[in-house]
Amino acid sequence: MATQFRFEENEKVLCYHGPLLYEAKVLLRELRDDNTPRYRIHYNGWNKSWDEWIDDTRVLKFTEENLQRQKELLESFSYSKKKVDRKDLKRKPAEKEEDAKKKNKRRAKSLNDVETEEEFLQKVEVHLPIPDNLRRQLIRDWDLVTYQKKMVPLPRTPNVAQILDEYLNSKAKLSDSSDGVVAEVVEGLRTYFDQALGMLLLYRLERAEYTDQLNQQPDQPMSSVYGAEHLLRLFVKLPTLLAHTNIDEETLQVLTQHLQDFLKYLDKNRSKLFCEEYTSASPEYLRLAQL
């Protein structure tokens, strides 16, 4: 029997783009060669250059329940972003002019170099596209934790540190790999992950578990405990985080290329990096997490 389309042309829908849901319209629909449906989507209020073909895993009916889901996602994202904004807007007093000139020489900017408030307000968000398979992984991960009350089993194998090391080793085998640059990017990701995990990368259900991990292993970096699931969440936040730094445009372009290459690595190896089965949170834990 032919595959049935779930959505009609010109139907108003909600679509995932990154971790959030947006109002959209189905422009066209068609069947792929494997008889699976796909839809041409226009996001309401967006330039038509953002129109895209997507499969129905990213499309939801325009219902009150899904509108509530959209609201919850937006509130969660906005809360995390405000925490970053408040942290980044705590600036040091202005330096003397002569001291500022000394520090104004061209140099490689690390991920932790923060810009002035004026520059922050003018900054354009960095574009870091996430492959479709990894988008679906993010959606699945969000649904399992937020709605099904399941959790990523810890400690993860491979963990974030092991994934980054393996990626670095794989690049070292290539003769055209940039000497030192990949290692810097990998170390930056490791540092960013350890710093951002507790503040930006956890869903409410996971916070009590994170506190337990810190208490049980106070000297252990969380990049040796958590895995690809939480590392992928970092890439959703990176465009905003990078937009708050003083990285010059040329360096940012190089960095973005390396980050995209790492995303391709995650995509290619997703079957062995992401866990298939999440564990159900116990009633005791749900009470502890106040859910």
LINPEWO-V889898 format. One record per backbone hydrogen bond with DSSP energy under -1.0 kcal/mol. NH is the residue of the N-H (numbers start at 1). CO is the residue of the C=O. Records with the same first field share a line. If there is no record, write none. Layout:
BEGIN
NH=CO ; CO
END
This chain:
BEGIN
10=26
11=8
13=24
14=60
15=22
16=58
17=20
20=17
22=15
24=13
25=42
26=11
27=40
30=38
32=36
35=32
38=30
39=54
40=28
41=52
42=25
44=23
46=43
50=47
51=48
52=41
54=39
58=55
60=14
63=61
67=63
68=64
69=65
70=66
71=67
72=68
73=69
74=70
75=71
76=72
77=73
78=74
79=75
80=76
81=77
82=78
83=79
84=80
85=81
86=82
87=83
88=84
89=85
90=87
91=89
100=96
101=97
102=98
103=99
113=110
115=244
120=116
121=117
122=118
135=131
136=132
137=133
138=134
139=135
140=136
141=137
142=138
143=139
144=140
145=141
146=142
147=143
148=143
150=144
151=279
156=225
160=226
161=223
163=159
164=160
165=161
166=162
167=163
168=164
169=165
170=166
171=167
172=168
174=171
177=174
182=178
184=180
185=181
186=182
187=183
188=184
189=185
190=186
191=187
192=188
193=189
194=190
195=191
196=192
197=193
200=196
201=196 ; 197
206=203
207=204
210=206
211=207
212=208
213=209
214=210
215=211
216=212
217=213
220=217
224=221
225=222
226=222
231=227
232=228
234=230
237=233
238=234
241=237
242=238
243=239
244=241
245=242
246=113
252=248
253=249
254=250
255=251
256=252
257=253
258=254
259=255
260=256
261=257
262=258
263=259
264=260
265=261
266=262
267=263
268=264
269=265
270=267
272=269
273=269
274=270
279=151
281=149
286=282
287=283
288=284
289=285
291=286
END
